[in-house]
Amino acid sequence: MAHTPVNHPLRPLYRALGLLVGAYLVVFAIVGFIQTSGESFTGDNAERALGQGTNLLWSILSLIFGAIILATSVIGRNLDVEADKYVGWTLLVIGSYELATNRTDANFFGFTMSTVVVTYLVGVILITAGLYSKVAAPGKAGAPRQVREGRTA
């Protein structure tokens, strides 16, 4: 993408945010496993983990998403950029589905309204981190806008 910033000055902050979100998803999944052990795999079972509704299926998915984010953040090499964007958009789609089916029998992830809000926040943070974490060699990154426009910083 031509408009995605490369070598952004706040790149370490965005990578740290991605890493923090991945750690949160893993912690949420572990607490969710503990809270939902012995409960049904899907559906609304009124169990809460870190103040959010969950079930065993959502705990497993959170663990997978968190592990992907953590692994790619540690590896780097722009893998974290792609993983952050794809997982972020996936979380927004899941959050939208669960918002639409929150108080119905189709709520098979066991979401509550607080879970929808947190899922949206996590998704948006990951998308933002994916947009500003891209790295390139200085020769391939292009000149900053001020230099291209003939201005000094």
C-alpha angles and dihedrals in degrees: 000000000000094000099050109106116244123206092004112192091236093049094118090055092051092046089051090050090052090049091048092050090049090051090049091052091051093048090047090051094050092048088045091054090052094046096045100042108131093016128109119289095233137016135053109310099163092242119142132204119187089347095307132106115250145156134197094275094054090045090055092048091047090052091050093047092045093048091050092050094046094046095048092044090055093045094045116174090131091296087111090055093058095040092049092051097045096043090044093053091044090054091050091052092048091047091051092049092049092046089056094046101033100124099030137085089258090073093105095156091059094235125173123197091265090055090053091052093048091046090053092048093048091047094050092046090051093048091050091048089050092052096052104034100073116128129198137167110273091246092055097040095076127226122301116261094255092057093046090052093047095247130126120237 
